[in-house]
Amino acid sequence: MKSYTAVIERCPDTGLYVGFIPGFPGAHSQAESLDELNQNLREVLEMLLEDGEPPLESEFIGTQNVIVA
């Protein structure tokens, strides 16, 4: 079992949650609820991992607050 970090945003036009796994090509989805988005992302990851784990293009490190005057 492996854990991945998803970045989640809400589209202002549709109100849908949009999520992606940083550095993992093709690992993205959208949904009306966070639970549905989690399930969608899990299904996408399972499908992408069927042929083995691809090399990640980058590694998610974290977030930072940036203050602008």
Secondary structure, DSSP 8 states (H G I E B T S, - for coil): ------EEEE-TTT--EEEE-TT-TT-EEEESSHHHHHHHHHHHHHHHGGG-----SS-----------
